[in-house]
Amino acid sequence: MLVTITIPAYNEEKTLPRVLDEIKKVMNQTNYKYKILVWDDGSLDKTSKVAKEKGAIVGRSTRNRGLADTFRLEMELCLKEKADIIIHTDADGQYPAEFIPQMIKKVEQGFDLVLGSRFQGNNYSGPLMKRFGNIAFSKAMSSLTRTKITDTTTGFRAFTSDVAKIQIINTFTYTHEQLIKASRQKFRIGEISITTRKTRESRLFKSPIRYAIKSWINIFRIYRHYDPLKFFGVGGLGLFIIGFLIGIYFLILQFTTGIEGHLGLFFLMVVLLFTGLQIILFGFLADMIKGKNE
């Protein structure tokens, strides 16, 4: 069995050698056959050079392509190298390598995708806004996958080669798409609790407000794309119910004091009823189209 530890890296010449040394130290204490793969996402520094000097297999993009494209390229190279189990981690040292054997053992126990969760217990020491954002993500993703997940955005994960073959096509982060598609394809998903190290500020989100906005946009996109009936149905039903209640109010008036005036309220009722019904029907149509494309 071959374990491949894959690391996306962008301008990480300072931290990468330490990360690679730590991984080798941990893996050399096990009986696993392993390779380390580094994908250089168009770095402007010596990331590729230091990775090669440490004995890693190096792939490189000529320009910075971002996380999702880099992940796809990593998976292609891992499969080319005949990996049986793939460990995905970061180049900045946030995720301690000591947890890698534990993740491999969980895959060996029958799990297809294992997440290193920063949020089981009270291990996470990052920004409060980020924690709340992850909680919201976790609730949404647990609902979609029907699996309790506490950390949906973690980049520290282990999975089989079959999971690595899942096609990542959307523009939102690969972490969510891989989870959803793995659950839809009946792969078994699990977690282990990990601790993390404090590293540099995120290069993706410079402010907590921006992170929160991006998080909620992605949650709405996920529901729209993977559960359109719920996404459109809840909103449409809400409008329809409000319109229906206004209709009940008119009926009560009819049998008590009589209906006089209220023309604006009547038009509001009609708009709410028809709009709500149209949104619900659109949800059914979108769900039907999604079913044909799966």
N, C-alpha and C positions, 0 to 999 in steps of 0.2 A: 504493500500500500504506500502510495506516494502522497505526502502532504506538501502543498505549495502555499507558502506565505507570500501574499501579494500586497504591495504597498504603492499607492499613488503618491507622486512627489512633485512639488513645484517650488523651486528655489529652496531646497532643504539641505544644502551641503553641510551646514553646521550641525543639524540635529540627526541627520540620517545615519552617519557612522555609528553613533551611540545606540540608535535603535537597532541597527543590524547586528552589532556586537551582542546586545542583550538577547535578541532572538536566537542567535547561534548558541549562546551560553545555555539558554533554557532548553533548546531542542537537542543539544548534544548530551544532555542528561537523560534523554529518553531513548527508546529503541526505534523511533519513527525515522523512516527515510524521508528526507525533506529537501526542498529547494526554496530559495528566496528569489522572488521576482519583484523588480522595481520598475514602475512605469513613470518615466520622466515626461511630465505634461508641458513640454516646451520651456523648460527652465532656462534662465539667463545666466545661471551660475554653474558650478561644477558638480551638480547633482549626479549626472550620469557617471562622471569620472570617479567620484568617491564610492558610488554603488558598485561599479566594476572592480575597484580595488578591494572591496570587501567580499568579492566573490559572488555577487548577485547577478542573476540574469536581467538584463536591462532592455526595455523597450522604450522608444522615445517618439513623441509627437514633435513635429517641426514648429508648431505654434501651440499656445495655451488653448485647450479645447474644453476645459471645465470637467466637473466631476462625473456627470452622466456619460459623456463620450469616453472619458478615460476609463471608467469602469467597464464599458463594453470592450474596449481594447485589451484591458487586463484579462477579462474572461476568455477572449479569443486566444491569448497567449498561454493562459493556464491550461486550457483544453488541448492546445497544440503540444504542451509539455506533458500531457497524459496525467494530469493531477486527478487523484481520487477524492481527496478532501482539500478544500481551499480555505485558507484563513485570510481574511481581509482586515488590514489594520492601517494606522496612519503613520506618517513619516515624522511627526513632531514629538513623538514619545508620550502622547496623552494616555495611550492604552498600554499598561504593563504586560510584557511578554509572558510573565509567570502564569497568566490565565490561559495561554494557548493550549497546553496539554489537557486542561479541564474541558475546554471546548471540543477538542478532538474526541475525548472520551464520550462526551454527550452525543456526538454524531455516531460514534461506534455503538451507542446504546439504541440507535434507531431513529434519531432525529435527523431531518434532512437540512434544516436551517436553524442554527443556534446563534442567538444574539447575546452580546456582552452588554448587559443592562447596567447603566449608571444610576438607575432610579429605584432599584430594589433596595429597600432599607433607606438609610440616610447617608449614602456614600457620596452623593453629588455635591460639589462645592462651587458650582458655576453660578452665573447670574440668575437671579430669581425670575426674571422675565422669561428666560430660556427654559427654566424648569416648568413654569406654567404653560408655556407653549407646547412643551413635550407632553404634558398631562393631557392637553386638549387633543393633540395628535393621537396619543395612545388610546383615548376613549373612542375616537373615530375609527382608528385602525382595528381595534379590538372588535368593534361592531361589524366592520366590513369582513374581517377574517374569521370571526367567530372563535377567536383565540385570545386569551388574556395576554396582552403585550404591554410591558411597562416602559420600553425605550424603543421607539420606532425610528429614531434618527441616528442611532449609533452606527459608526462605521466599522466597529469591531464585531465581526461575525464569522462564523464557520459554516460551510455548506458543502454538499456533495457536488460532483461534476454534473449530475442531472439538473440540479438547481442552477448551476452556472450556465446551462444552456438556455435558460429563460431569456427571451428577447426583451431587452429594455429599449423602449421606443419613445417614451414621453419626455417632455421637457422638464417636469418637476423631478425631484431628486430620485436617484436609483433606489435609495433605501426603502422608500414607500412602495414603489412599483414592484420591486422584487418580493416584498412581503405579500402584497395583494395577489400577485400572480402565483406565487408559491402556494398560498392557501387555496386559490381557485383550482389549482392542479393537484390538490390533495396531498401536498407535501406536509410532513410533520414539522411544526415550528416549536422551538423551545428557547429558554433563556438561562443564562447563569448570571449571578450577581458579581460585578467587578467594581474595583476602585479605579480612579483615574488620577492623573497628575495635572496640575495646573500648567498650562502652556500659554503661548502668545495669544493675543486677541484674535478673534475670528477674522479671516480674510473675506468671508462671504457677507457678514452682517456687521456693520460698524456701529449700529445703535440698537438698543433693545426694542424701540418702537418699530423700527424697520423690520426687525426679526418677527415681532408679533404680527404685523400686517402681512408679511410674506407667509407666515405660518397659516393664518386663517384663509388666505387666498388659496393655498395649496390644499387645505382641508376641503374647501368648496369644490375645487377642481377634482379631487379624488372622488367625492361623492357623485358629482355630475358625471364623471366618466365611468365609474364602476358600479354605481347604484343609482341610476337616473330615476328610477321609479320612486325611490325614497326622496331624492333630491327635489324633484319637481312635485311629487305627490304631497309632501308635507306642506309646502308653501301654497299649492293650489287648494288643498283641503282647508287650510286655514282661512283663505279668502272666501271660499265657498261657505264655510260655517258662519263667518261674520255676516255675509249676505243673507244666509238662511235665517239668522237670528233677527235681522232687521225685518225680514218677511213675517216672522212670528209676531214682532212688535206691531206691524200693520194689521195683522189678523186680530190682535187684541183690541186695537183701536176700532176696527170695523164692528166688533160686537159690543163695544162699550160706548165711547163718546162719539164714534164716527170719524172717518178720515177726511180731514180738511187741510189743505196746504201740504206741507212735507214733500213738495215736488223734488227738492234737491236730494232728500234722503231716499226717495223712491228711485231716482236715477243712480244713486250710489249703490243701492241694493242690486239693481240690474247689472251694473258694471262688475260688482264683486262676484255675483253668481256666474256670469258668463266668463269672466276672466279666470276665476278659480277652476271652472269646468274645463276651459281650454288648456290651462297649465297641467291639470291632471291627465287629460288626453295626450298632451305632448309627452308627459312622463311615460305613459304606456307605449307610445310610438318609439321613444328613445330606448326604452328597455327592450323592445322587440328588435330594433336595429342592432343593439349591443349583443343580443342573443345570437343573431345570425353571424356576427363577426367573431364570436369566441370559438 
